[in-house]
Amino acid sequence: MALLDILVYPDPRLRNKALPVEVFDATLGKLVEDMAETMHAAPGIGLAATQVNVAKRVVVIDTSEHQDRLQVFINPVLTGTGKLVETEEGCLSVPGVIVPVKRHSEVHISALDKNGNPFELHASDLLAICIQHEVDHLDGKVFVDYLSQLKRDRVRKQLLRDGHSSGKSFDKRKEHVTAS
């Protein structure tokens, strides 16, 4: 397994839209393993392939307290079923920034596992929020997009002030962040 570099906002590659996974092989398995290791090392609770500059519809999530219940979603499709709730979110691609975002409190998920087997899942609470956040990444959207332009500009300036610049990835081997 290997730690992957996580792209940092406002890196334009975070705007790339992911393509569906069509081949389920050892390369995909390694990507899933590397993404899980990277997410856990950050530490975070979710990671989309587009955050590590891989344009595939792959998401790994582990919302368990001890990070021992990895969930893998390949080609996920979501349907929001719950009411909209506002929660505080962080993101490994926007280190150190926590902002309020409105999302569905419950979602229905259709996806494939890493072997290509279809499954469906009803998610609520933290898992529902996390999967919506990660699927946004697959669609080229970052959680700060839910903010006003003024607040987005402030976030961008904060990241630049903290040493992150456009086009620069966050090397997970050199330091850790606390945002999820």
TAPE-V721430 format. One line per field, one symbol per residue. ss: DSSP state (2 for helix, 1 for strand, 0 for the rest). psi: psi as a letter, one per 40 degrees, with the letter a starting at -180 (. if undefined). A space follows every 50 residues. Layout:
BEGIN
ss = ???
psi = ???
END
This chain:
BEGIN
ss = 00000110000222200010000002222222222222222200011122 22000101111000000000111111111100011111111001111111 11110111111100000111111122222222222222000022220022 222222222220000000110000000000
psi = iihihhihhfhdeeehhiiihdhgadddddddddddddddddiieihidd effhfighhhigeidefeghhhhhfihihhdiihihihiihdeghehhih hhiheiihhhaiaeeehiiihhiibdddddddddddddefiidedeiidd dddddddddddeehihehihheediiiei.
END
